Every structure is written in C-alpha cells, then in structure tokens.
Amino acid sequence: MTWRDQLAEAEEARSRGNTAEAFRRAFGALEGCYTSAALAHGWAQQGNMDSNFMSIIRFLCDRRHITQEQFSVADHLRQARNVVVHDYGFEPSLRETERTMQRVRQLCARFGTTVSDVMAKPVKTVTPDQPVREIIRHMVEDGISQFPVVEGGVVVGTLLESEVLIAWEKGEGILDPETPVRDVMDRIPLPSMHPNTSLDEVKKLFQRVPSHAFLIMHNGMPIGIITKHDLLRHLDT
C-alpha cells in the first residue's frame, strides 16, 4: 500500500467523523513514505516503531534529504501520534486532522513522486533500418531530439538530433533522406533508471551523469523518457 493509498483511507475515516483513525492513518502514510526513503538511502532498520521513526527522520535530516524544518514537523507529528495511539483522552479536531493530512502530503511530496509520474510516454523508438527521413519528420513536428534504437527487443543505441546534424554537415549540407538510422546513430544507449526512482534521485543522477535524458526501463524495454527540461518543469510547479 502506498502513502497515497493510506492518505485516501485517512480521508475516508475523516469523512466518517473518525478523526483519531484518520490521524493514525495519515501518520502511517508519513511513516511508510519516510521509511522507504531512508532504506533507499542506506538507513539500517533497528529498534521499536517509535525509536525507528526518530532514527529515520534524524538520518534523513543528517543526510540533507529533508530540511531541519521538515524534521521538526515530522517530529511534532510523531509526538502527536503517540498521544492518539496511547489513548490519553486526546481526540484530534476535524481541523487538526485536515492540517495533519496536508502536512503529510507536503512532507511526502519530495519522496512520493517518482519518475514514472512525470516521464514522457509512450517512448517513440526507431529501428536501425528505418530511413532518417521518417525520424526527421518527428523531430520537426513533435520536437523530439532523441530516439532509442531498438533491434530484436533490445535497445542498441540512440538516434540523436545532434548526430543527424553532424551527418548533414559532413555531407556539406546534403543528407540522403534514405540513409538508414544505423549509419548515423550513436551506438551507446541513453542511460536508464527504474520507474520507481524518486525525483530527488533523478536530480542527482542528472548532476552525476553527462546526459540530457534518461530512459525509464521495465523488463528491458523503455516505457518512458525524462529530460532535464521535464524535470525542471516539474520542480517549477
């Protein structure tokens, strides 16, 4: 169950007037989201549930995956959760429950959105034997600047807009439109990532790897593509 699923259950409980249950489920969404994020970044699970969550948020804050302010909000929710769970006579108000759910959405947004949520899809692929005239049309009309080249169910290279321009320049402004893709393609495929890669990790990969785009792969085939422009457009929203 994802953190979004848990928040949906929290919303359902809130709509029934069960604010304590809604609060518990909302915190469960935060706990699940942060636990997954911490494990993905090397945190070693230990201790009981409450000490685990404190360990998690300290780990994420120390590694600068969350800010000090986000740490403080998460810790406040942890303490409030303890009051609700141990039934100390505290029943969160409807307003407080709604605020808690909103805070959880904000805290999870950094880790909860994956590349599969923002990637461009479907991916336009080409074959080595296709004439470049077919692909140039897509470059012009659809604004696509890179195409995975697939042969026999395997990505064998990349046709880049820049490579087509280089081939055109080498021909002194003349490029036979029937030239097969294999003659102008880059034989190194674009770097790839898993569909569940967080946007935080995508940003780091773009900083580490000299590529303008990544393929999102599933079962050996590209199901999406993300460019720096796609990432920046999402971060700007």
N, C-alpha and C positions, 0 to 999 in steps of 0.2 A: 504494500500500500504506500503510495507516495504522500508527501506532505500536503499536496493539494487535495488528495482524497480525504486525508484526515481533517483538513480545514472545512471541506464540504460537509463532513459528518458533524463538525463543530457548529457549522451554520444551521444544520438541521436540528441539532439539540437546542440551539438558541431560539429557533423559531417555535419550538415547543415550550419555551419558557424555562428550560432546564439549564440555567446559566452555569451551575457548577460543572455539569457534564460538558458543556460547550467549552468552558475554560480548560478542563483537563485535556480534552481532545486537541484544542488549539496548542497547548503546550507540548502535547505529544507530537504534533506536526513539527514544531521547532526542534524538539529533541531528535527526531528522526532525521531531519534535514542536516542539522549540525553534526550528528554522529557520522553520517555518511561522508560529509565533507572532511571531517577530521581523519577518518580512516583512510580516505583517498589521499590525504597529505602526510600519512605516516604516523598518526597517533596510535598508541598501543592501548587497547581497552583493558581496564582494570577497575577493581573496587565495586561498590554498590551503585545503584542508579543515580542517587543524588551527587555523590562524590564524582561519579563518572561525568556528569554534565558540567560540574565545575571544572574538572580536568579538561574537558573538551573546549569550553569557552576560553580557558586560560591558554590552552595550546593554540587555538585559532588566533587569539589576540597576540600572543608572543610571536607567532609566525606572520603576523600582519595580514591575515586573511579576513579579520574583522577589526573594526576600529575600537578604541577604548570606550567610546560612547555606545557602540553596539554591544560590547561586553557588559557594560553597566545595565543596559536594558534587558539583556538576556538573564543576567543575574537577578534582577528585580523580579522577572517572571518566574525564575526558579524558586525564589523565596515565597512568592505568592502561591505557586503551585503547592508547596509544602503545607501551607495553611489550609488550602482547599482539600487536598488529598487526605490530610490527617483529621479533617472534620473538626476544626477548632471553633465551629459556630460561625464561620465566615461564609457568606453566600454572595458571590460577586454580583454586582448590579448588572442590568442589561447594558448600560452604557460602558461599564468597565470591561465587560465581556467583548463587546464590539471593538473597543480600543485594543484589547489584547489580540484579537484576531488580526486587526490591521497591523499591529506591531510585528506579529509573526510573519505576515506576508512580506513586510519590508525587510525583515531580517533574513528571510529565506531567499529573497529575490536574487541575491548575489550568487547563491549556490544552486537554487532551484531551477533556474533556466539553463537548459543545455543547448548545445549547438544544433540539435535536431529541431529545436523550437524556432530557430532563426535562419537556418540554412536555406539556400535557394534550391528548389526542387520542382520537377524532376531534373536530373542532370542530362544535358544534351551530349551524347557520346558520338564518336565517329569511328570509322574503321580505316585501317591503313590503305585500303584500295579505293576509298572514295576520292573523287576529283576535288581539288581545292575550291573550285567554283561554287560547289554546294555549300561549303562551310563559310566562305567569304560572305555569302548572302546572309547567313545567320549572324555573322559578326557585325554586318552593317545594320540589318533590320532589328536584331534583338539585343545588340550591344554586348554580346558575349565575347570575351577576349581569350578564353582558354577552354579547350575541349579534351576530355580524356579520350585516348585512343584505345579501343577495346578490340581484341582479337582472340577468338576461341574462349570467350568468357573470362579473359584476363586483361587487366589494364597494362598495356605495353609501352605507353608513352603519353605525350601531351602535345596537342597542336596549339601553339601559342600565336596570338595575333602578331607579336613581335617577330616570330620566326617567319611568318608569311611575308612581312615587310622586308626582312633581310633577304629572303629569296627573290623578292621583287627587285630589290636594289642590285643584287648580284647579276640579275638579268638585264641590267641597265633600263629599268622601268618596264620590262616586259616579263610577264609570268604566264606561262601556258595554263589556261584555266582547267585543262585536263590533267595537270600534274597530280599524281596520287599523293595523298596525305603522307605516306611513308617517306617520301622524298624531302619533305620539309619539316616533319615533326621532330620534337625533342624526344629522344628515346628514354628519358628519365621521367617516370610518372610524377604527378604532383604528390607532395607529402599528404598523409592521410591521418584521420583520427576517428575515434569511436563515436557513435551517435549520442552517447551519454556524457561526453566531455563537457564540463562546466564552462561557462563563458569566461570565468576567471582564468581557467587553464588555457582556453583558446587564446586569450590575450597574451599570456606568457609564451605560448608556442609561436605566435606571430613575432614576438620580440626575439626569440631564440633562433628561429629558422628563417633563412632568407627566401621567403616565398610570398607571393601576393595572394595565394589561395591555397586552401586545403580541401581534399576530398573527404567526405564522410562515408565510411565504408560499412557494409553489412554483408556478411557471407561472401567476402571477396569482391563485391561489386559496389560501385559508387551509387549511393542513394541521394546524395546531396552535395553541395559545394558551398564553401563560405569564403568570401574575400575580405580584405581589410575594410573595404567600403561597407560591406554587410555588417561587420562587427561594429564599426564606428556609428553607423546609422542606428543600430540597436542601443548602443551606450548613450546616444544622444536623446533617446526618447524618455 
